[in-house]
């Protein structure tokens, strides 16, 4: 696989990466979340800074109205979520309401709360969810307002459950969550990536699993698809050509192409590559063997639907 990647790296990538801002105002961070709203404003939410044992968790919100060229911190006007990393964030189908779900908030601290905001300054707490507190999970929002959450780690075990809630901003305190699948067809994992297309098909890709008793460690390079809000899953491929990875990102373009970007390998190698699938994850093309940006993981990506 690596030999094939090296040979492909000699070919010109059909995609060009350009540095928009080499030193953004929000500062270097990891395990944050990012969303883009209907006005094409990008929001960077929370995360962590610094190395192990020396870092700090964040609950700040930054926004850019010019595709990342400049950034402004959003001044809070209400209580908001506690500092955290490894949370999930989505925006509703109208591109208005932002939701932040769960995350890791410190030693022996995991969250299962759900916060919502339209502009990042005023936050509402619809309530704690019935799913176990976790981090490294993934979430998407369907076009018919189902918020779907998948997998993660609860501090003890890797999770393979799927939960959903309809129109969460209106669901009321501590209500509305439904178990879509108590045990999905894919193996429990965290650090996976999920993307959703216009037909409300969800694609779950990659992730990490470790068995402390046996010492077995696995980074997945599989692709799974669900068309019923995560209730059932079909294996698209058990072994995509990209290296098994976790804490990567996945996005679907306006044209319906799936992109997998960066991440961390089972050998703890930071990955700088980008892969594309034009047929729902069945086959893949290495479109950027080694991106201009430094290899990374626990990053965040968004897609500008107008470009």
C-alpha positions in Angstrom: 0.0 0.0 0.0 2.7 2.5 0.9 4.7 1.6 -2.2 1.6 2.3 -4.2 1.1 5.6 -2.4 4.7 6.6 -3.2 4.3 5.9 -6.9 1.0 7.8 -7.0 2.6 10.8 -5.1 4.7 11.5 -8.2 1.5 12.2 -10.2 0.0 15.7 -9.9 -3.0 15.9 -7.5 -6.2 17.1 -9.1 -6.7 19.2 -6.0 -4.6 22.1 -4.8 -4.3 23.1 -1.2 -3.8 26.8 -0.5 -3.0 28.4 2.8 -5.8 30.8 3.7 -4.4 31.8 7.1 -1.2 30.4 8.5 -1.8 31.8 12.0 -5.5 32.0 12.7 -6.7 33.9 15.7 -8.2 30.9 17.5 -4.7 29.5 18.0 -3.4 26.0 17.6 -5.7 23.3 19.0 -6.9 19.8 18.5 -10.0 17.7 19.1 -12.2 20.7 18.4 -15.3 20.8 16.2 -16.2 23.0 13.2 -19.4 23.7 11.4 -20.6 26.0 8.6 -24.0 27.7 8.6 -26.3 28.9 5.9 -24.5 32.2 5.6 -21.3 30.3 5.0 -19.9 31.5 8.4 -17.5 28.9 9.8 -17.5 28.2 13.5 -14.6 26.6 15.5 -15.8 25.3 18.8 -13.8 24.2 21.8 -11.0 21.6 21.7 -7.7 21.5 23.6 -4.3 23.2 23.5 -0.9 22.1 24.7 0.6 18.6 25.2 -0.4 15.8 27.5 -0.6 16.8 31.1 0.2 20.4 30.3 -2.7 21.4 28.1 -6.1 23.0 28.8 -9.5 22.3 27.5 -11.5 25.1 25.7 -15.1 26.2 25.4 -14.5 29.2 23.2 -16.2 29.9 19.9 -14.6 31.6 16.9 -16.2 32.5 13.7 -15.1 33.5 10.2 -17.3 35.2 7.6 -14.6 35.1 4.8 -13.8 31.4 4.4 -11.2 31.4 7.1 -9.2 34.5 6.1 -10.0 36.3 9.3 -11.4 35.2 12.7 -13.3 36.8 15.5 -13.9 35.4 18.9 -17.6 35.2 19.8 -18.3 37.0 23.1 -20.5 34.8 25.3 -23.8 36.3 26.5 -25.1 33.2 28.4 -23.9 30.1 30.2 -22.4 27.6 27.7 -20.9 24.1 27.5 -18.0 23.3 29.8 -14.4 23.2 28.3 -14.0 20.0 26.4 -12.4 18.1 23.5 -13.5 15.1 21.4 -17.1 16.4 21.2 -19.4 16.4 18.1 -21.1 19.4 16.5 -23.7 19.6 13.8 -25.9 22.2 12.2 -29.6 21.8 11.5 -31.0 21.4 8.0 -31.8 25.1 7.6 -28.2 25.9 8.5 -29.3 28.0 11.5 -29.1 26.0 14.8 -25.7 24.6 16.0 -25.6 21.6 18.3 -22.7 20.5 20.5 -22.9 17.0 21.9 -20.9 15.3 24.6 -17.1 15.2 24.8 -14.2 14.7 27.2 -14.0 17.4 29.9 -11.0 16.3 32.0 -9.8 13.4 34.1 -12.7 11.0 34.7 -15.0 13.7 33.2 -17.2 12.8 30.2 -20.3 14.6 29.0 -23.6 13.5 27.6 -25.1 17.0 27.4 -26.5 18.7 24.3 -26.2 22.5 23.8 -27.6 24.6 21.0 -27.0 28.1 19.6 -27.7 30.1 16.5 -24.9 32.5 16.6 -22.4 31.0 19.2 -23.0 33.7 21.8 -26.2 32.5 23.5 -26.4 28.8 24.3 -29.4 26.7 25.4 -29.2 23.4 27.2 -32.0 21.2 25.9 -30.9 18.6 28.5 -28.7 15.7 29.2 -29.2 12.8 26.8 -30.0 9.2 27.9 -26.9 7.9 25.9 -23.8 7.3 28.0 -21.3 10.1 28.4 -18.7 9.7 25.7 -16.0 11.2 23.5 -14.7 10.4 20.1 -18.2 9.8 18.8 -19.7 11.2 15.5 -22.9 12.9 14.7 -24.8 14.0 11.6 -28.1 15.8 10.9 -30.5 14.5 8.2 -32.5 16.8 5.9 -35.7 15.8 7.8 -34.2 17.0 11.1 -33.0 13.8 12.7 -29.9 14.2 14.7 -28.0 10.9 14.7 -25.1 10.1 17.1 -22.8 7.0 16.7 -20.2 5.2 18.7 -17.4 6.7 20.8 -15.7 5.7 24.1 -17.3 6.1 27.5 -14.1 5.9 29.5 -14.4 2.1 29.9 -15.4 0.6 26.6 -15.7 1.3 23.0 -19.3 1.9 21.8 -21.2 0.6 18.8 -24.6 2.1 19.6 -26.6 4.6 17.5 -29.1 7.2 18.9 -31.3 9.7 17.2 -33.6 12.6 18.1 -36.0 14.5 15.9 -35.8 18.3 15.8 -33.7 18.5 19.0 -34.2 22.2 19.5 -37.9 21.5 20.1 -37.7 18.1 21.8 -37.9 19.5 25.3 -35.9 18.8 28.5 -34.5 15.3 28.7 -36.7 13.9 26.1 -36.9 12.7 22.5 -33.9 10.4 22.2 -34.5 7.0 20.6 -32.2 4.0 20.3 -31.8 3.6 16.6 -29.5 0.6 17.0 -28.3 -0.8 20.3 -25.5 -2.7 18.6 -24.7 -1.6 15.0 -23.4 -4.0 12.4 -20.0 -2.3 12.5 -17.5 -3.1 15.3 -17.5 -0.7 18.3 -15.0 2.1 17.9 -14.1 5.7 18.5 -12.4 8.4 16.4 -14.4 7.4 13.3 -15.8 9.8 10.8 -19.3 10.0 9.4 -20.7 12.0 6.4 -24.2 12.3 5.0 -25.3 12.9 1.4 -28.4 14.6 0.0 -30.3 11.3 0.0 -29.8 11.0 3.8 -27.4 8.1 3.4 -24.9 8.1 6.2 -21.4 6.8 5.6 -19.2 5.7 8.6 -15.5 5.3 7.9 -12.5 4.1 9.9 -12.0 4.4 13.6 -10.0 2.8 16.5 -10.6 -0.2 18.8 -8.4 -1.8 21.4 -8.9 -4.8 23.6 -6.9 -4.3 26.9 -7.2 -8.0 27.9 -5.7 -9.4 24.7 -3.7 -6.4 23.6 -5.4 -6.4 20.2 -5.4 -2.9 18.6 -7.1 -2.1 15.3 -7.4 0.9 13.1 -10.3 0.4 10.6 -10.3 1.2 6.9 -13.9 0.0 6.4 -16.9 1.9 5.0 -20.5 1.3 6.2 -23.7 2.9 4.9 -27.1 3.4 6.5 -30.2 4.8 4.9 -32.6 4.6 7.9 -31.1 7.0 10.4 -28.6 4.4 11.6 -31.0 1.6 12.3 -29.3 -0.8 10.0 -25.9 -0.7 8.2 -24.6 -2.3 5.0 -20.9 -3.0 4.5 -19.7 -1.0 1.5 -16.1 -2.3 1.8 -14.3 -4.0 4.7 -10.9 -2.8 3.3 -10.6 0.5 1.5 -7.2 1.2 -0.1 -6.5 4.0 2.4 -4.6 3.0 5.5 -6.6 2.2 8.6 -7.0 5.4 10.6 -8.8 7.3 13.3 -9.3 10.9 14.3 -9.5 11.8 10.6 -12.3 13.7 8.9 -14.8 12.9 6.2 -16.9 15.2 4.1 -19.3 14.9 1.1 -19.1 17.5 -1.6 -22.0 19.2 -3.4 -21.4 16.7 -6.2 -21.7 13.8 -3.8 -18.0 12.8 -3.7 -16.8 11.5 -0.3 -13.4 12.7 1.0 -11.3 11.2 3.8 -8.6 13.5 5.1 -5.6 12.9 7.4 -5.8 11.1 10.7 -3.6 8.8 12.8 -2.5 5.2 11.8 -2.2 2.2 14.0 1.5 3.0 14.2 0.7 6.5 15.5 1.8 8.0 12.2 0.2 11.3 11.3 -1.3 11.1 7.8 -1.2 13.9 5.2 -3.2 12.2 2.5 -6.7 12.8 1.0 -8.8 10.1 -0.6 -11.9 10.5 -2.8 -14.8 8.2 -3.6 -17.2 9.0 -6.4 -19.4 6.0 -5.9 -20.5 5.9 -2.3 -17.3 4.5 -0.8 -17.0 1.4 -3.1 -13.8 2.5 -4.8 -11.3 5.2 -3.9 -8.7 7.4 -5.5 -5.7 9.0 -3.8 -6.2 12.6 -4.8 -3.6 14.2 -2.5 -0.7 11.9 -1.5 1.0 14.4 0.7 -0.9 17.7 1.3 0.8 21.1 1.6 -0.4 21.2 5.2 1.5 19.2 7.9 0.3 15.7 8.6 -2.3 15.8 11.3 -5.1 14.2 13.3 -7.9 15.5 15.6 -8.4 18.3 13.1 -11.8 19.5 11.7 -13.1 20.2 8.2 -16.2 21.8 6.7 -17.5 22.0 3.1 -18.6 25.3 1.5 -21.8 24.1 -0.3 -21.5 27.0 -2.8 -18.0 26.0 -3.9 
